[in-house]
Amino acid sequence: MRSPVNIVFILQSISIPLLFFFAWFVFYYSGLFSGTREIPPVFTESRDVVALNYPSAFNYLQTGTTCGPYSVAAVARVLGKNDISSEKVAATISYQIPRYGTHPLGIEQALREMDFIPESFRLHDASITDSERIAFLRSNLSAGQPIILLGEKKGVQHYLTLVGFHFEDKEFYVYDSWHDAGESGLTVDDNGVLPGNRTLSEEELLDFWSGGGVYGFYTWYAVVVSK
């Protein structure tokens, strides 16, 4: 004769794993422990034109969902580590999500392991205007600090690296590892003598940036990197 089913035991068996999963989800996706700033940054004056050192020879074409590590490698090159391998960073970076790419925590950790100083921000507060977001980007680029942004491209999450801007033309110079394919593992270079491989207007950049994040986490996310 079978013993009666222990309902309490079954509920405990279900609830405990669910609690662990919820705690993991909050930690992994919200970035509560990553040091991400969620307050409006202080905006300083910027220059009229900034062109960080990022020649066309560095416009590597990503393979698979590797825009995150390719952006990390791009930042490293801007800050002087020209011998860095995008493929090696992609193979060793932590916090990779299968089929989706790299979590922001992996971006920040990889930069710290290279002895850089990543400062992450979420400029999502309703009190922050688009003009202030643009001013934030310009002021940090003016200080020689490349910036990685999380946004949306072709309906999926994607990282871009900002390497300059032109104030009067209201444009930003961008390295996009998911640009049109060129020759020898590189992307097409639309920027010529300008750094990066693409130029985006302020409106195009804001449209990209506003689409970043998943379920409200990491919206308007930016990583400003310095030595």
PyMOL CGO cylinders between C-alpha atoms (Angstrom):
from pymol import cmd
from pymol.cgo import CYLINDER

trace = [
    CYLINDER, 0.00, 0.00, 0.00, 1.42, 3.39, -1.01, 0.3, 1, 1, 1, 1, 1, 1,
    CYLINDER, 1.42, 3.39, -1.01, 1.91, 6.07, 1.61, 0.3, 1, 1, 1, 1, 1, 1,
    CYLINDER, 1.91, 6.07, 1.61, 0.00, 9.34, 1.13, 0.3, 1, 1, 1, 1, 1, 1,
    CYLINDER, 0.00, 9.34, 1.13, 1.80, 12.05, -0.85, 0.3, 1, 1, 1, 1, 1, 1,
    CYLINDER, 1.80, 12.05, -0.85, 3.53, 14.59, 1.38, 0.3, 1, 1, 1, 1, 1, 1,
    CYLINDER, 3.53, 14.59, 1.38, 2.22, 17.88, -0.04, 0.3, 1, 1, 1, 1, 1, 1,
    CYLINDER, 2.22, 17.88, -0.04, 4.47, 20.01, 2.19, 0.3, 1, 1, 1, 1, 1, 1,
    CYLINDER, 4.47, 20.01, 2.19, 7.55, 18.15, 1.00, 0.3, 1, 1, 1, 1, 1, 1,
    CYLINDER, 7.55, 18.15, 1.00, 6.56, 18.66, -2.62, 0.3, 1, 1, 1, 1, 1, 1,
    CYLINDER, 6.56, 18.66, -2.62, 5.96, 22.38, -2.12, 0.3, 1, 1, 1, 1, 1, 1,
    CYLINDER, 5.96, 22.38, -2.12, 9.32, 22.78, -0.39, 0.3, 1, 1, 1, 1, 1, 1,
    CYLINDER, 9.32, 22.78, -0.39, 11.04, 20.87, -3.18, 0.3, 1, 1, 1, 1, 1, 1,
    CYLINDER, 11.04, 20.87, -3.18, 9.57, 23.29, -5.74, 0.3, 1, 1, 1, 1, 1, 1,
    CYLINDER, 9.57, 23.29, -5.74, 9.86, 26.56, -3.82, 0.3, 1, 1, 1, 1, 1, 1,
    CYLINDER, 9.86, 26.56, -3.82, 13.50, 26.28, -2.75, 0.3, 1, 1, 1, 1, 1, 1,
    CYLINDER, 13.50, 26.28, -2.75, 14.89, 25.93, -6.30, 0.3, 1, 1, 1, 1, 1, 1,
    CYLINDER, 14.89, 25.93, -6.30, 12.60, 28.75, -7.42, 0.3, 1, 1, 1, 1, 1, 1,
    CYLINDER, 12.60, 28.75, -7.42, 13.98, 31.02, -4.69, 0.3, 1, 1, 1, 1, 1, 1,
    CYLINDER, 13.98, 31.02, -4.69, 17.55, 30.23, -5.72, 0.3, 1, 1, 1, 1, 1, 1,
    CYLINDER, 17.55, 30.23, -5.72, 16.69, 30.90, -9.36, 0.3, 1, 1, 1, 1, 1, 1,
    CYLINDER, 16.69, 30.90, -9.36, 15.07, 34.23, -8.49, 0.3, 1, 1, 1, 1, 1, 1,
    CYLINDER, 15.07, 34.23, -8.49, 18.08, 35.33, -6.45, 0.3, 1, 1, 1, 1, 1, 1,
    CYLINDER, 18.08, 35.33, -6.45, 20.42, 34.33, -9.29, 0.3, 1, 1, 1, 1, 1, 1,
    CYLINDER, 20.42, 34.33, -9.29, 18.26, 36.18, -11.81, 0.3, 1, 1, 1, 1, 1, 1,
    CYLINDER, 18.26, 36.18, -11.81, 18.31, 39.41, -9.80, 0.3, 1, 1, 1, 1, 1, 1,
    CYLINDER, 18.31, 39.41, -9.80, 22.08, 39.22, -9.29, 0.3, 1, 1, 1, 1, 1, 1,
    CYLINDER, 22.08, 39.22, -9.29, 22.94, 38.24, -12.83, 0.3, 1, 1, 1, 1, 1, 1,
    CYLINDER, 22.94, 38.24, -12.83, 20.67, 40.54, -14.77, 0.3, 1, 1, 1, 1, 1, 1,
    CYLINDER, 20.67, 40.54, -14.77, 20.12, 43.60, -12.65, 0.3, 1, 1, 1, 1, 1, 1,
    CYLINDER, 20.12, 43.60, -12.65, 23.78, 44.34, -11.98, 0.3, 1, 1, 1, 1, 1, 1,
    CYLINDER, 23.78, 44.34, -11.98, 22.97, 45.50, -8.47, 0.3, 1, 1, 1, 1, 1, 1,
    CYLINDER, 22.97, 45.50, -8.47, 26.48, 44.59, -7.37, 0.3, 1, 1, 1, 1, 1, 1,
    CYLINDER, 26.48, 44.59, -7.37, 28.32, 45.89, -10.43, 0.3, 1, 1, 1, 1, 1, 1,
    CYLINDER, 28.32, 45.89, -10.43, 28.71, 49.47, -9.23, 0.3, 1, 1, 1, 1, 1, 1,
    CYLINDER, 28.71, 49.47, -9.23, 26.53, 50.81, -12.05, 0.3, 1, 1, 1, 1, 1, 1,
    CYLINDER, 26.53, 50.81, -12.05, 25.57, 54.41, -11.39, 0.3, 1, 1, 1, 1, 1, 1,
    CYLINDER, 25.57, 54.41, -11.39, 21.94, 55.29, -11.73, 0.3, 1, 1, 1, 1, 1, 1,
    CYLINDER, 21.94, 55.29, -11.73, 22.17, 58.99, -10.89, 0.3, 1, 1, 1, 1, 1, 1,
    CYLINDER, 22.17, 58.99, -10.89, 22.60, 61.85, -13.37, 0.3, 1, 1, 1, 1, 1, 1,
    CYLINDER, 22.60, 61.85, -13.37, 26.33, 62.36, -14.02, 0.3, 1, 1, 1, 1, 1, 1,
    CYLINDER, 26.33, 62.36, -14.02, 28.07, 65.72, -13.80, 0.3, 1, 1, 1, 1, 1, 1,
    CYLINDER, 28.07, 65.72, -13.80, 28.37, 67.25, -17.26, 0.3, 1, 1, 1, 1, 1, 1,
    CYLINDER, 28.37, 67.25, -17.26, 31.50, 69.20, -18.13, 0.3, 1, 1, 1, 1, 1, 1,
    CYLINDER, 31.50, 69.20, -18.13, 32.44, 71.25, -21.15, 0.3, 1, 1, 1, 1, 1, 1,
    CYLINDER, 32.44, 71.25, -21.15, 33.51, 69.34, -24.25, 0.3, 1, 1, 1, 1, 1, 1,
    CYLINDER, 33.51, 69.34, -24.25, 35.60, 70.10, -27.31, 0.3, 1, 1, 1, 1, 1, 1,
    CYLINDER, 35.60, 70.10, -27.31, 34.17, 70.82, -30.77, 0.3, 1, 1, 1, 1, 1, 1,
    CYLINDER, 34.17, 70.82, -30.77, 35.74, 67.80, -32.47, 0.3, 1, 1, 1, 1, 1, 1,
    CYLINDER, 35.74, 67.80, -32.47, 37.20, 64.63, -30.96, 0.3, 1, 1, 1, 1, 1, 1,
    CYLINDER, 37.20, 64.63, -30.96, 38.83, 61.83, -32.95, 0.3, 1, 1, 1, 1, 1, 1,
    CYLINDER, 38.83, 61.83, -32.95, 40.37, 59.14, -30.76, 0.3, 1, 1, 1, 1, 1, 1,
    CYLINDER, 40.37, 59.14, -30.76, 43.07, 56.97, -32.30, 0.3, 1, 1, 1, 1, 1, 1,
    CYLINDER, 43.07, 56.97, -32.30, 41.24, 54.10, -34.01, 0.3, 1, 1, 1, 1, 1, 1,
    CYLINDER, 41.24, 54.10, -34.01, 42.45, 53.54, -37.60, 0.3, 1, 1, 1, 1, 1, 1,
    CYLINDER, 42.45, 53.54, -37.60, 40.66, 51.42, -40.21, 0.3, 1, 1, 1, 1, 1, 1,
    CYLINDER, 40.66, 51.42, -40.21, 43.11, 48.53, -39.69, 0.3, 1, 1, 1, 1, 1, 1,
    CYLINDER, 43.11, 48.53, -39.69, 41.32, 47.84, -36.39, 0.3, 1, 1, 1, 1, 1, 1,
    CYLINDER, 41.32, 47.84, -36.39, 37.80, 47.58, -37.84, 0.3, 1, 1, 1, 1, 1, 1,
    CYLINDER, 37.80, 47.58, -37.84, 37.48, 43.85, -37.23, 0.3, 1, 1, 1, 1, 1, 1,
    CYLINDER, 37.48, 43.85, -37.23, 34.31, 41.99, -38.18, 0.3, 1, 1, 1, 1, 1, 1,
    CYLINDER, 34.31, 41.99, -38.18, 32.81, 40.03, -35.32, 0.3, 1, 1, 1, 1, 1, 1,
    CYLINDER, 32.81, 40.03, -35.32, 32.00, 36.33, -35.56, 0.3, 1, 1, 1, 1, 1, 1,
    CYLINDER, 32.00, 36.33, -35.56, 28.79, 35.12, -33.93, 0.3, 1, 1, 1, 1, 1, 1,
    CYLINDER, 28.79, 35.12, -33.93, 27.41, 37.11, -31.00, 0.3, 1, 1, 1, 1, 1, 1,
    CYLINDER, 27.41, 37.11, -31.00, 30.76, 38.63, -30.00, 0.3, 1, 1, 1, 1, 1, 1,
    CYLINDER, 30.76, 38.63, -30.00, 30.08, 42.36, -30.21, 0.3, 1, 1, 1, 1, 1, 1,
    CYLINDER, 30.08, 42.36, -30.21, 30.79, 42.69, -26.47, 0.3, 1, 1, 1, 1, 1, 1,
    CYLINDER, 30.79, 42.69, -26.47, 34.32, 41.30, -26.44, 0.3, 1, 1, 1, 1, 1, 1,
    CYLINDER, 34.32, 41.30, -26.44, 35.08, 42.99, -29.77, 0.3, 1, 1, 1, 1, 1, 1,
    CYLINDER, 35.08, 42.99, -29.77, 34.08, 46.30, -28.17, 0.3, 1, 1, 1, 1, 1, 1,
    CYLINDER, 34.08, 46.30, -28.17, 36.32, 45.54, -25.19, 0.3, 1, 1, 1, 1, 1, 1,
    CYLINDER, 36.32, 45.54, -25.19, 39.23, 44.89, -27.56, 0.3, 1, 1, 1, 1, 1, 1,
    CYLINDER, 39.23, 44.89, -27.56, 38.48, 48.11, -29.44, 0.3, 1, 1, 1, 1, 1, 1,
    CYLINDER, 38.48, 48.11, -29.44, 38.64, 50.12, -26.22, 0.3, 1, 1, 1, 1, 1, 1,
    CYLINDER, 38.64, 50.12, -26.22, 41.94, 48.46, -25.34, 0.3, 1, 1, 1, 1, 1, 1,
    CYLINDER, 41.94, 48.46, -25.34, 43.39, 49.55, -28.69, 0.3, 1, 1, 1, 1, 1, 1,
    CYLINDER, 43.39, 49.55, -28.69, 42.21, 53.13, -28.23, 0.3, 1, 1, 1, 1, 1, 1,
    CYLINDER, 42.21, 53.13, -28.23, 43.98, 53.17, -24.88, 0.3, 1, 1, 1, 1, 1, 1,
    CYLINDER, 43.98, 53.17, -24.88, 47.26, 51.83, -26.28, 0.3, 1, 1, 1, 1, 1, 1,
    CYLINDER, 47.26, 51.83, -26.28, 47.08, 48.02, -26.34, 0.3, 1, 1, 1, 1, 1, 1,
    CYLINDER, 47.08, 48.02, -26.34, 47.33, 47.61, -30.10, 0.3, 1, 1, 1, 1, 1, 1,
    CYLINDER, 47.33, 47.61, -30.10, 48.36, 43.95, -29.95, 0.3, 1, 1, 1, 1, 1, 1,
    CYLINDER, 48.36, 43.95, -29.95, 45.11, 42.81, -28.34, 0.3, 1, 1, 1, 1, 1, 1,
    CYLINDER, 45.11, 42.81, -28.34, 43.22, 40.01, -30.11, 0.3, 1, 1, 1, 1, 1, 1,
    CYLINDER, 43.22, 40.01, -30.11, 39.45, 40.39, -30.44, 0.3, 1, 1, 1, 1, 1, 1,
    CYLINDER, 39.45, 40.39, -30.44, 39.08, 36.64, -30.95, 0.3, 1, 1, 1, 1, 1, 1,
    CYLINDER, 39.08, 36.64, -30.95, 41.06, 35.88, -27.80, 0.3, 1, 1, 1, 1, 1, 1,
    CYLINDER, 41.06, 35.88, -27.80, 38.94, 38.25, -25.76, 0.3, 1, 1, 1, 1, 1, 1,
    CYLINDER, 38.94, 38.25, -25.76, 35.83, 36.60, -27.18, 0.3, 1, 1, 1, 1, 1, 1,
    CYLINDER, 35.83, 36.60, -27.18, 37.12, 33.16, -26.23, 0.3, 1, 1, 1, 1, 1, 1,
    CYLINDER, 37.12, 33.16, -26.23, 38.00, 34.07, -22.63, 0.3, 1, 1, 1, 1, 1, 1,
    CYLINDER, 38.00, 34.07, -22.63, 35.46, 36.68, -21.54, 0.3, 1, 1, 1, 1, 1, 1,
    CYLINDER, 35.46, 36.68, -21.54, 33.17, 35.77, -18.63, 0.3, 1, 1, 1, 1, 1, 1,
    CYLINDER, 33.17, 35.77, -18.63, 29.39, 36.09, -18.26, 0.3, 1, 1, 1, 1, 1, 1,
    CYLINDER, 29.39, 36.09, -18.26, 28.58, 34.89, -21.77, 0.3, 1, 1, 1, 1, 1, 1,
    CYLINDER, 28.58, 34.89, -21.77, 24.95, 34.07, -22.43, 0.3, 1, 1, 1, 1, 1, 1,
    CYLINDER, 24.95, 34.07, -22.43, 24.60, 31.27, -25.01, 0.3, 1, 1, 1, 1, 1, 1,
    CYLINDER, 24.60, 31.27, -25.01, 23.20, 32.52, -28.34, 0.3, 1, 1, 1, 1, 1, 1,
    CYLINDER, 23.20, 32.52, -28.34, 22.71, 36.03, -26.92, 0.3, 1, 1, 1, 1, 1, 1,
    CYLINDER, 22.71, 36.03, -26.92, 26.15, 37.48, -26.28, 0.3, 1, 1, 1, 1, 1, 1,
    CYLINDER, 26.15, 37.48, -26.28, 27.94, 38.94, -23.27, 0.3, 1, 1, 1, 1, 1, 1,
    CYLINDER, 27.94, 38.94, -23.27, 26.35, 40.29, -20.10, 0.3, 1, 1, 1, 1, 1, 1,
    CYLINDER, 26.35, 40.29, -20.10, 27.54, 43.80, -19.09, 0.3, 1, 1, 1, 1, 1, 1,
    CYLINDER, 27.54, 43.80, -19.09, 29.24, 42.34, -16.02, 0.3, 1, 1, 1, 1, 1, 1,
    CYLINDER, 29.24, 42.34, -16.02, 31.55, 40.45, -18.40, 0.3, 1, 1, 1, 1, 1, 1,
    CYLINDER, 31.55, 40.45, -18.40, 32.41, 43.66, -20.25, 0.3, 1, 1, 1, 1, 1, 1,
    CYLINDER, 32.41, 43.66, -20.25, 33.37, 45.45, -17.05, 0.3, 1, 1, 1, 1, 1, 1,
    CYLINDER, 33.37, 45.45, -17.05, 35.31, 42.50, -15.63, 0.3, 1, 1, 1, 1, 1, 1,
    CYLINDER, 35.31, 42.50, -15.63, 37.32, 42.02, -18.82, 0.3, 1, 1, 1, 1, 1, 1,
    CYLINDER, 37.32, 42.02, -18.82, 38.31, 45.70, -18.85, 0.3, 1, 1, 1, 1, 1, 1,
    CYLINDER, 38.31, 45.70, -18.85, 39.42, 45.56, -15.21, 0.3, 1, 1, 1, 1, 1, 1,
    CYLINDER, 39.42, 45.56, -15.21, 41.50, 42.45, -15.95, 0.3, 1, 1, 1, 1, 1, 1,
    CYLINDER, 41.50, 42.45, -15.95, 43.30, 44.52, -18.62, 0.3, 1, 1, 1, 1, 1, 1,
    CYLINDER, 43.30, 44.52, -18.62, 44.11, 47.12, -15.92, 0.3, 1, 1, 1, 1, 1, 1,
    CYLINDER, 44.11, 47.12, -15.92, 41.68, 49.70, -17.27, 0.3, 1, 1, 1, 1, 1, 1,
    CYLINDER, 41.68, 49.70, -17.27, 39.13, 51.60, -15.21, 0.3, 1, 1, 1, 1, 1, 1,
    CYLINDER, 39.13, 51.60, -15.21, 35.55, 51.04, -16.43, 0.3, 1, 1, 1, 1, 1, 1,
    CYLINDER, 35.55, 51.04, -16.43, 32.84, 53.28, -14.99, 0.3, 1, 1, 1, 1, 1, 1,
    CYLINDER, 32.84, 53.28, -14.99, 29.35, 52.09, -15.80, 0.3, 1, 1, 1, 1, 1, 1,
    CYLINDER, 29.35, 52.09, -15.80, 26.31, 54.34, -15.94, 0.3, 1, 1, 1, 1, 1, 1,
    CYLINDER, 26.31, 54.34, -15.94, 22.58, 53.97, -16.54, 0.3, 1, 1, 1, 1, 1, 1,
    CYLINDER, 22.58, 53.97, -16.54, 21.21, 57.27, -17.79, 0.3, 1, 1, 1, 1, 1, 1,
    CYLINDER, 21.21, 57.27, -17.79, 17.63, 56.01, -17.63, 0.3, 1, 1, 1, 1, 1, 1,
    CYLINDER, 17.63, 56.01, -17.63, 16.17, 58.43, -15.11, 0.3, 1, 1, 1, 1, 1, 1,
    CYLINDER, 16.17, 58.43, -15.11, 13.22, 60.39, -16.51, 0.3, 1, 1, 1, 1, 1, 1,
    CYLINDER, 13.22, 60.39, -16.51, 14.83, 63.63, -15.37, 0.3, 1, 1, 1, 1, 1, 1,
    CYLINDER, 14.83, 63.63, -15.37, 17.76, 63.15, -17.79, 0.3, 1, 1, 1, 1, 1, 1,
    CYLINDER, 17.76, 63.15, -17.79, 17.09, 64.68, -21.20, 0.3, 1, 1, 1, 1, 1, 1,
    CYLINDER, 17.09, 64.68, -21.20, 18.45, 63.46, -24.52, 0.3, 1, 1, 1, 1, 1, 1,
    CYLINDER, 18.45, 63.46, -24.52, 20.54, 66.63, -24.73, 0.3, 1, 1, 1, 1, 1, 1,
    CYLINDER, 20.54, 66.63, -24.73, 22.13, 65.76, -21.39, 0.3, 1, 1, 1, 1, 1, 1,
    CYLINDER, 22.13, 65.76, -21.39, 22.82, 62.22, -22.56, 0.3, 1, 1, 1, 1, 1, 1,
    CYLINDER, 22.82, 62.22, -22.56, 24.60, 63.60, -25.63, 0.3, 1, 1, 1, 1, 1, 1,
    CYLINDER, 24.60, 63.60, -25.63, 26.52, 66.07, -23.44, 0.3, 1, 1, 1, 1, 1, 1,
    CYLINDER, 26.52, 66.07, -23.44, 27.57, 63.18, -21.17, 0.3, 1, 1, 1, 1, 1, 1,
    CYLINDER, 27.57, 63.18, -21.17, 29.00, 61.28, -24.13, 0.3, 1, 1, 1, 1, 1, 1,
    CYLINDER, 29.00, 61.28, -24.13, 30.82, 64.32, -25.52, 0.3, 1, 1, 1, 1, 1, 1,
    CYLINDER, 30.82, 64.32, -25.52, 32.35, 65.32, -22.19, 0.3, 1, 1, 1, 1, 1, 1,
    CYLINDER, 32.35, 65.32, -22.19, 33.83, 61.87, -21.60, 0.3, 1, 1, 1, 1, 1, 1,
    CYLINDER, 33.83, 61.87, -21.60, 35.09, 61.50, -25.17, 0.3, 1, 1, 1, 1, 1, 1,
    CYLINDER, 35.09, 61.50, -25.17, 36.67, 64.95, -24.82, 0.3, 1, 1, 1, 1, 1, 1,
    CYLINDER, 36.67, 64.95, -24.82, 38.63, 63.55, -21.87, 0.3, 1, 1, 1, 1, 1, 1,
    CYLINDER, 38.63, 63.55, -21.87, 40.05, 60.84, -24.14, 0.3, 1, 1, 1, 1, 1, 1,
    CYLINDER, 40.05, 60.84, -24.14, 37.81, 58.11, -22.76, 0.3, 1, 1, 1, 1, 1, 1,
    CYLINDER, 37.81, 58.11, -22.76, 36.21, 55.67, -25.24, 0.3, 1, 1, 1, 1, 1, 1,
    CYLINDER, 36.21, 55.67, -25.24, 32.66, 54.57, -24.42, 0.3, 1, 1, 1, 1, 1, 1,
    CYLINDER, 32.66, 54.57, -24.42, 30.82, 51.28, -24.92, 0.3, 1, 1, 1, 1, 1, 1,
    CYLINDER, 30.82, 51.28, -24.92, 27.05, 51.57, -25.34, 0.3, 1, 1, 1, 1, 1, 1,
    CYLINDER, 27.05, 51.57, -25.34, 24.42, 48.85, -25.17, 0.3, 1, 1, 1, 1, 1, 1,
    CYLINDER, 24.42, 48.85, -25.17, 21.56, 49.35, -27.62, 0.3, 1, 1, 1, 1, 1, 1,
    CYLINDER, 21.56, 49.35, -27.62, 19.41, 47.63, -30.18, 0.3, 1, 1, 1, 1, 1, 1,
    CYLINDER, 19.41, 47.63, -30.18, 20.30, 46.87, -33.79, 0.3, 1, 1, 1, 1, 1, 1,
    CYLINDER, 20.30, 46.87, -33.79, 18.13, 44.87, -36.17, 0.3, 1, 1, 1, 1, 1, 1,
    CYLINDER, 18.13, 44.87, -36.17, 15.91, 43.81, -33.29, 0.3, 1, 1, 1, 1, 1, 1,
    CYLINDER, 15.91, 43.81, -33.29, 18.67, 42.39, -31.06, 0.3, 1, 1, 1, 1, 1, 1,
    CYLINDER, 18.67, 42.39, -31.06, 20.90, 43.72, -28.28, 0.3, 1, 1, 1, 1, 1, 1,
    CYLINDER, 20.90, 43.72, -28.28, 24.23, 45.04, -29.51, 0.3, 1, 1, 1, 1, 1, 1,
    CYLINDER, 24.23, 45.04, -29.51, 27.32, 46.90, -28.27, 0.3, 1, 1, 1, 1, 1, 1,
    CYLINDER, 27.32, 46.90, -28.27, 28.93, 49.85, -30.06, 0.3, 1, 1, 1, 1, 1, 1,
    CYLINDER, 28.93, 49.85, -30.06, 32.15, 51.70, -29.23, 0.3, 1, 1, 1, 1, 1, 1,
    CYLINDER, 32.15, 51.70, -29.23, 32.26, 55.48, -29.47, 0.3, 1, 1, 1, 1, 1, 1,
    CYLINDER, 32.26, 55.48, -29.47, 35.59, 56.89, -30.66, 0.3, 1, 1, 1, 1, 1, 1,
    CYLINDER, 35.59, 56.89, -30.66, 34.80, 60.53, -31.44, 0.3, 1, 1, 1, 1, 1, 1,
    CYLINDER, 34.80, 60.53, -31.44, 32.29, 63.17, -32.45, 0.3, 1, 1, 1, 1, 1, 1,
    CYLINDER, 32.29, 63.17, -32.45, 31.77, 66.41, -34.39, 0.3, 1, 1, 1, 1, 1, 1,
    CYLINDER, 31.77, 66.41, -34.39, 29.84, 69.00, -32.42, 0.3, 1, 1, 1, 1, 1, 1,
    CYLINDER, 29.84, 69.00, -32.42, 28.60, 71.26, -35.24, 0.3, 1, 1, 1, 1, 1, 1,
    CYLINDER, 28.60, 71.26, -35.24, 27.62, 68.34, -37.48, 0.3, 1, 1, 1, 1, 1, 1,
    CYLINDER, 27.62, 68.34, -37.48, 25.89, 66.61, -34.53, 0.3, 1, 1, 1, 1, 1, 1,
    CYLINDER, 25.89, 66.61, -34.53, 27.57, 63.31, -35.35, 0.3, 1, 1, 1, 1, 1, 1,
    CYLINDER, 27.57, 63.31, -35.35, 29.41, 60.54, -33.51, 0.3, 1, 1, 1, 1, 1, 1,
    CYLINDER, 29.41, 60.54, -33.51, 32.21, 58.32, -34.83, 0.3, 1, 1, 1, 1, 1, 1,
    CYLINDER, 32.21, 58.32, -34.83, 31.60, 54.68, -34.01, 0.3, 1, 1, 1, 1, 1, 1,
    CYLINDER, 31.60, 54.68, -34.01, 33.32, 51.31, -34.25, 0.3, 1, 1, 1, 1, 1, 1,
    CYLINDER, 33.32, 51.31, -34.25, 30.61, 48.74, -34.98, 0.3, 1, 1, 1, 1, 1, 1,
    CYLINDER, 30.61, 48.74, -34.98, 31.89, 45.16, -35.18, 0.3, 1, 1, 1, 1, 1, 1,
    CYLINDER, 31.89, 45.16, -35.18, 28.57, 44.11, -36.74, 0.3, 1, 1, 1, 1, 1, 1,
    CYLINDER, 28.57, 44.11, -36.74, 28.90, 46.35, -39.80, 0.3, 1, 1, 1, 1, 1, 1,
    CYLINDER, 28.90, 46.35, -39.80, 28.96, 45.27, -43.45, 0.3, 1, 1, 1, 1, 1, 1,
    CYLINDER, 28.96, 45.27, -43.45, 31.66, 42.69, -44.21, 0.3, 1, 1, 1, 1, 1, 1,
    CYLINDER, 31.66, 42.69, -44.21, 34.77, 43.92, -45.98, 0.3, 1, 1, 1, 1, 1, 1,
    CYLINDER, 34.77, 43.92, -45.98, 38.01, 42.12, -46.82, 0.3, 1, 1, 1, 1, 1, 1,
    CYLINDER, 38.01, 42.12, -46.82, 40.35, 39.98, -44.70, 0.3, 1, 1, 1, 1, 1, 1,
    CYLINDER, 40.35, 39.98, -44.70, 38.15, 39.77, -41.62, 0.3, 1, 1, 1, 1, 1, 1,
    CYLINDER, 38.15, 39.77, -41.62, 37.45, 43.50, -41.51, 0.3, 1, 1, 1, 1, 1, 1,
    CYLINDER, 37.45, 43.50, -41.51, 34.26, 45.49, -41.86, 0.3, 1, 1, 1, 1, 1, 1,
    CYLINDER, 34.26, 45.49, -41.86, 33.56, 48.05, -44.54, 0.3, 1, 1, 1, 1, 1, 1,
    CYLINDER, 33.56, 48.05, -44.54, 35.01, 51.41, -43.48, 0.3, 1, 1, 1, 1, 1, 1,
    CYLINDER, 35.01, 51.41, -43.48, 32.54, 54.23, -44.09, 0.3, 1, 1, 1, 1, 1, 1,
    CYLINDER, 32.54, 54.23, -44.09, 34.60, 56.80, -42.17, 0.3, 1, 1, 1, 1, 1, 1,
    CYLINDER, 34.60, 56.80, -42.17, 37.73, 57.14, -44.29, 0.3, 1, 1, 1, 1, 1, 1,
    CYLINDER, 37.73, 57.14, -44.29, 40.30, 59.18, -42.36, 0.3, 1, 1, 1, 1, 1, 1,
    CYLINDER, 40.30, 59.18, -42.36, 37.96, 59.50, -39.40, 0.3, 1, 1, 1, 1, 1, 1,
    CYLINDER, 37.96, 59.50, -39.40, 38.17, 56.93, -36.58, 0.3, 1, 1, 1, 1, 1, 1,
    CYLINDER, 38.17, 56.93, -36.58, 35.88, 53.90, -36.47, 0.3, 1, 1, 1, 1, 1, 1,
    CYLINDER, 35.88, 53.90, -36.47, 33.85, 52.51, -39.35, 0.3, 1, 1, 1, 1, 1, 1,
    CYLINDER, 33.85, 52.51, -39.35, 30.52, 54.35, -39.09, 0.3, 1, 1, 1, 1, 1, 1,
    CYLINDER, 30.52, 54.35, -39.09, 29.22, 57.84, -38.42, 0.3, 1, 1, 1, 1, 1, 1,
    CYLINDER, 29.22, 57.84, -38.42, 25.87, 58.18, -36.66, 0.3, 1, 1, 1, 1, 1, 1,
    CYLINDER, 25.87, 58.18, -36.66, 23.82, 61.31, -36.17, 0.3, 1, 1, 1, 1, 1, 1,
    CYLINDER, 23.82, 61.31, -36.17, 22.76, 62.21, -32.65, 0.3, 1, 1, 1, 1, 1, 1,
    CYLINDER, 22.76, 62.21, -32.65, 19.24, 60.99, -33.44, 0.3, 1, 1, 1, 1, 1, 1,
    CYLINDER, 19.24, 60.99, -33.44, 20.49, 57.67, -34.81, 0.3, 1, 1, 1, 1, 1, 1,
    CYLINDER, 20.49, 57.67, -34.81, 22.71, 57.12, -31.79, 0.3, 1, 1, 1, 1, 1, 1,
    CYLINDER, 22.71, 57.12, -31.79, 19.94, 57.94, -29.32, 0.3, 1, 1, 1, 1, 1, 1,
    CYLINDER, 19.94, 57.94, -29.32, 17.55, 55.65, -31.18, 0.3, 1, 1, 1, 1, 1, 1,
    CYLINDER, 17.55, 55.65, -31.18, 20.10, 52.81, -30.92, 0.3, 1, 1, 1, 1, 1, 1,
    CYLINDER, 20.10, 52.81, -30.92, 20.92, 53.49, -27.27, 0.3, 1, 1, 1, 1, 1, 1,
    CYLINDER, 20.92, 53.49, -27.27, 17.29, 53.78, -26.16, 0.3, 1, 1, 1, 1, 1, 1,
    CYLINDER, 17.29, 53.78, -26.16, 16.64, 50.20, -27.29, 0.3, 1, 1, 1, 1, 1, 1,
    CYLINDER, 16.64, 50.20, -27.29, 19.23, 48.68, -24.99, 0.3, 1, 1, 1, 1, 1, 1,
    CYLINDER, 19.23, 48.68, -24.99, 18.42, 46.53, -21.98, 0.3, 1, 1, 1, 1, 1, 1,
    CYLINDER, 18.42, 46.53, -21.98, 16.28, 43.51, -21.19, 0.3, 1, 1, 1, 1, 1, 1,
    CYLINDER, 16.28, 43.51, -21.19, 13.11, 43.65, -19.07, 0.3, 1, 1, 1, 1, 1, 1,
    CYLINDER, 13.11, 43.65, -19.07, 14.08, 47.06, -17.76, 0.3, 1, 1, 1, 1, 1, 1,
    CYLINDER, 14.08, 47.06, -17.76, 17.62, 46.08, -16.78, 0.3, 1, 1, 1, 1, 1, 1,
    CYLINDER, 17.62, 46.08, -16.78, 20.60, 47.96, -18.27, 0.3, 1, 1, 1, 1, 1, 1,
    CYLINDER, 20.60, 47.96, -18.27, 18.54, 50.57, -20.11, 0.3, 1, 1, 1, 1, 1, 1,
    CYLINDER, 18.54, 50.57, -20.11, 20.59, 53.56, -21.31, 0.3, 1, 1, 1, 1, 1, 1,
    CYLINDER, 20.59, 53.56, -21.31, 23.70, 51.67, -20.23, 0.3, 1, 1, 1, 1, 1, 1,
    CYLINDER, 23.70, 51.67, -20.23, 27.18, 53.06, -20.92, 0.3, 1, 1, 1, 1, 1, 1,
    CYLINDER, 27.18, 53.06, -20.92, 30.70, 52.10, -19.89, 0.3, 1, 1, 1, 1, 1, 1,
    CYLINDER, 30.70, 52.10, -19.89, 33.26, 54.93, -19.86, 0.3, 1, 1, 1, 1, 1, 1,
    CYLINDER, 33.26, 54.93, -19.86, 36.81, 53.57, -19.87, 0.3, 1, 1, 1, 1, 1, 1,
    CYLINDER, 36.81, 53.57, -19.87, 40.08, 55.17, -18.80, 0.3, 1, 1, 1, 1, 1, 1,
    CYLINDER, 40.08, 55.17, -18.80, 43.60, 54.02, -17.98, 0.3, 1, 1, 1, 1, 1, 1,
]
cmd.load_cgo(trace, "trace")
